[in-house]
Amino acid sequence: MRSSWMIALLLCGMVLAEPVNNPSRDWKALRAKNLEMGLSDERVEEAIGVCRSSGLTVVEAEDLFSPVYAAKAEHLPTDCIFLKIEEGLAKGAPWEMVHLAADKRLNCLRRADELITAVRQNRGGQHAHLVSHTCMALESGLSEESLSALFSKPGGFRYGRLIHVVEAGESLKLAGLSSEQTLQIMNECHDRNLTGAEIFRVVDVLKAGLRTGTDFNMLHSTLWAQTDSL
């Protein structure tokens, strides 16, 4: 079983996290190392507890968490990686499979960061938050071209507004809109300078219509009349 997972790791074609530097000697040291990633004591304790109860060694558990350490070293949001590991452990998936999922998210975060820094090289205070939401949108199937077009819009780069717009895009893509349709709505929300609450209302109107089988063009033709009256 282990050899098959190692083969999968070699064949997956992804850039994986670097090997762990300064390996932990015991569970106490591993716990301290994970706390240095900015994670809560409760989350670290629970994750390590699942690793131990699943029969992992300290070396295996530390290897599992290595994508978190790579994210920290690259100034990417560690919480986003740790969450993927927590989800995998909660499902009882083999740790090698969880590792693959965490590596995949790490690569997605790297690409999200590249898309944003291509437009905004100086990282603002909410940069990590936007990177996380952009990663989630990419994982949901929203195209890189759509997100790049959004980030490149003229009129200034405002993290707060973009975070809400990208979050809306993720939700709409999961609801069944194409990347082109999703970008259209994101652009309109952005251009109208909507607040987070207003953007969420737009999403709710669209999702409610999609659930009833209403065509996107029909929904869009009345969208702003509906939302402006809310």
C-alpha positions as CSV (number, residue, x, y, z in Angstrom):
1,M,0.0,0.0,0.0
2,R,2.7,2.5,1.0
3,S,4.7,1.8,-2.2
4,S,1.7,2.4,-4.4
5,W,1.2,5.8,-2.7
6,M,4.8,6.7,-3.2
7,I,4.4,5.9,-6.9
8,A,1.4,8.1,-7.1
9,L,3.4,10.9,-5.5
10,L,6.1,10.6,-8.1
11,L,3.6,10.4,-11.0
12,C,1.2,13.1,-9.9
13,G,3.3,15.8,-11.8
14,M,2.9,18.4,-9.0
15,V,5.6,20.4,-7.3
16,L,5.4,19.0,-3.8
17,A,6.5,20.5,-0.5
18,E,10.1,20.4,0.3
19,P,11.4,17.7,2.8
20,V,11.1,18.7,6.4
21,N,14.0,20.6,7.8
22,N,15.1,20.0,11.4
23,P,12.8,17.0,12.0
24,S,11.0,16.8,15.3
25,R,12.2,14.3,17.9
26,D,8.9,13.6,19.5
27,W,5.2,14.6,19.5
28,K,5.8,17.5,21.9
29,A,8.3,19.0,19.5
30,L,6.0,18.5,16.5
31,R,3.1,20.1,18.4
32,A,5.3,23.2,19.1
33,K,6.4,23.3,15.5
34,N,2.8,23.4,14.3
35,L,1.9,26.1,16.8
36,E,4.6,28.2,15.2
37,M,2.5,28.1,12.0
38,G,0.0,30.4,13.6
39,L,-2.6,27.7,14.2
40,S,-4.7,27.4,17.4
41,D,-3.7,25.0,20.2
42,E,-7.0,23.2,19.8
43,R,-6.6,22.5,16.1
44,V,-3.1,21.3,16.5
45,E,-3.9,19.0,19.4
46,E,-6.8,17.5,17.5
47,A,-4.9,16.9,14.3
48,I,-1.9,15.4,16.1
49,G,-4.3,13.3,18.2
50,V,-5.9,11.8,15.0
51,C,-2.4,11.1,13.6
52,R,-1.4,9.2,16.7
53,S,-4.7,7.3,16.9
54,S,-4.3,6.4,13.2
55,G,-0.9,4.8,13.9
56,L,1.3,7.4,12.3
57,T,4.8,7.9,13.5
58,V,6.2,11.3,14.3
59,V,8.2,11.2,11.1
60,E,5.1,10.4,9.0
61,A,2.9,13.0,10.7
62,E,5.6,15.7,10.2
63,D,5.8,14.7,6.6
64,L,2.0,15.1,6.3
65,F,2.3,18.6,7.7
66,S,5.2,19.6,5.4
67,P,2.9,21.5,3.0
68,V,1.9,23.7,5.9
69,Y,5.6,24.5,6.6
70,A,6.2,25.2,2.9
71,A,3.3,27.6,2.8
72,K,4.7,29.4,5.9
73,A,8.1,29.7,4.3
74,E,6.5,31.1,1.1
75,H,4.3,33.6,2.9
76,L,1.1,31.8,1.9
77,P,-1.8,31.2,4.2
78,T,-1.1,28.1,6.4
79,D,-4.6,27.9,7.6
80,C,-5.8,27.0,4.1
81,I,-3.4,24.0,3.9
82,F,-4.1,22.8,7.5
83,L,-7.8,22.8,6.8
84,K,-7.3,20.4,3.9
85,I,-5.4,18.1,6.1
86,E,-8.0,18.3,8.8
87,E,-10.7,17.4,6.3
88,G,-8.8,14.4,5.1
89,L,-8.0,13.2,8.6
90,A,-11.7,13.6,9.6
91,K,-12.7,11.4,6.6
92,G,-10.3,8.7,7.7
93,A,-8.4,8.8,4.4
94,P,-4.9,7.3,4.2
95,W,-2.3,9.9,5.2
96,E,-0.5,9.6,1.9
97,M,-3.8,10.6,0.1
98,V,-4.2,13.5,2.5
99,H,-0.7,14.6,1.8
100,L,-1.4,14.6,-2.0
101,A,-4.5,16.7,-1.4
102,A,-2.5,19.2,0.8
103,D,0.2,19.4,-1.9
104,K,-2.4,20.1,-4.5
105,R,-3.8,22.9,-2.5
106,L,-0.3,24.3,-1.9
107,N,0.2,24.4,-5.6
108,C,-3.2,26.1,-6.0
109,L,-2.2,28.7,-3.4
110,R,1.0,29.3,-5.3
111,R,-0.9,29.9,-8.5
112,A,-3.4,32.2,-6.8
113,D,-0.5,34.2,-5.3
114,E,1.0,34.5,-8.8
115,L,-2.2,35.8,-10.3
116,I,-2.5,38.5,-7.7
117,T,1.1,39.6,-7.5
118,A,1.1,39.9,-11.3
119,V,-1.1,42.9,-10.7
120,R,-0.2,43.9,-7.1
121,Q,3.4,43.2,-6.2
122,N,3.3,44.8,-2.8
123,R,1.3,42.5,-0.5
124,G,-1.3,44.4,1.5
125,G,-2.6,43.4,4.9
126,Q,-5.4,41.3,3.3
127,H,-3.3,39.6,0.7
128,A,-3.4,36.2,2.4
129,H,-7.1,36.4,2.7
130,L,-7.5,37.1,-1.0
131,V,-5.1,34.3,-1.9
132,S,-7.1,31.9,0.1
133,H,-10.4,32.8,-1.6
134,T,-8.7,32.9,-5.1
135,C,-7.4,29.3,-4.4
136,M,-10.9,28.2,-3.4
137,A,-12.3,29.7,-6.6
138,L,-9.7,27.9,-8.7
139,E,-10.5,24.6,-7.0
140,S,-14.2,25.2,-7.7
141,G,-13.4,25.4,-11.4
142,L,-13.3,29.1,-12.1
143,S,-10.7,29.8,-14.8
144,E,-7.4,31.5,-14.2
145,E,-8.2,33.8,-17.2
146,S,-11.4,35.0,-15.5
147,L,-9.6,35.8,-12.2
148,S,-6.7,37.5,-14.0
149,A,-9.2,39.7,-15.9
150,L,-10.9,40.6,-12.7
151,F,-7.6,41.5,-10.9
152,S,-6.5,43.5,-13.9
153,K,-9.5,45.8,-14.1
154,P,-8.7,49.5,-14.0
155,G,-9.8,51.7,-11.2
156,G,-7.5,50.6,-8.3
157,F,-6.9,47.3,-6.5
158,R,-9.0,47.1,-3.3
159,Y,-8.5,43.9,-1.3
160,G,-11.8,44.1,0.6
161,R,-14.0,44.5,-2.4
162,L,-12.1,41.8,-4.4
163,I,-12.3,39.3,-1.6
164,H,-16.1,39.5,-1.6
165,V,-16.3,39.4,-5.4
166,V,-14.0,36.4,-5.6
167,E,-16.0,34.6,-2.9
168,A,-19.2,35.3,-4.9
169,G,-17.5,33.9,-8.0
170,E,-16.6,30.7,-6.2
171,S,-20.2,30.3,-5.1
172,L,-21.7,31.0,-8.5
173,K,-19.3,28.6,-10.3
174,L,-20.3,25.9,-7.9
175,A,-24.0,26.7,-8.6
176,G,-23.4,25.9,-12.2
177,L,-22.5,29.1,-14.0
178,S,-19.8,29.0,-16.7
179,S,-16.5,30.9,-16.1
180,E,-17.7,33.5,-18.6
181,Q,-21.0,34.0,-16.9
182,T,-19.4,34.1,-13.5
183,L,-16.8,36.7,-14.6
184,Q,-19.7,38.8,-16.0
185,I,-21.4,38.9,-12.6
186,M,-18.1,39.5,-10.8
187,N,-17.3,42.4,-13.0
188,E,-20.7,44.0,-12.5
189,C,-20.5,43.6,-8.8
190,H,-17.0,45.2,-8.9
191,D,-18.0,48.0,-11.2
192,R,-21.1,48.8,-9.1
193,N,-18.8,49.0,-6.0
194,L,-21.2,46.8,-4.0
195,T,-20.7,46.1,-0.4
196,G,-20.2,42.5,0.8
197,A,-23.9,42.3,1.9
198,E,-25.1,43.5,-1.5
199,I,-22.9,41.0,-3.3
200,F,-24.2,38.2,-1.2
201,R,-27.8,39.3,-2.1
202,V,-26.9,39.2,-5.8
203,V,-25.6,35.6,-5.3
204,D,-28.7,34.6,-3.4
205,V,-31.0,35.9,-6.2
206,L,-29.0,34.1,-8.9
207,K,-28.8,30.8,-7.0
208,A,-32.5,30.9,-6.2
209,G,-33.3,31.4,-9.9
210,L,-30.9,28.7,-11.0
211,R,-32.5,26.2,-8.6
212,T,-35.9,26.8,-10.3
213,G,-34.3,26.1,-13.7
214,T,-34.4,29.7,-14.9
215,D,-32.0,30.5,-17.8
216,F,-29.0,32.6,-16.9
217,N,-29.8,35.3,-19.6
218,M,-33.4,35.6,-18.2
219,L,-32.1,35.9,-14.7
220,H,-29.5,38.5,-15.7
221,S,-32.1,40.6,-17.6
222,T,-33.9,41.3,-14.4
223,L,-31.0,40.9,-11.9
224,W,-30.2,44.5,-11.1
225,A,-33.8,45.5,-11.0
226,Q,-34.4,42.9,-8.4
227,T,-31.3,43.5,-6.3
228,D,-31.6,47.3,-6.5
229,S,-35.0,47.1,-4.9
230,L,-33.8,44.8,-2.0
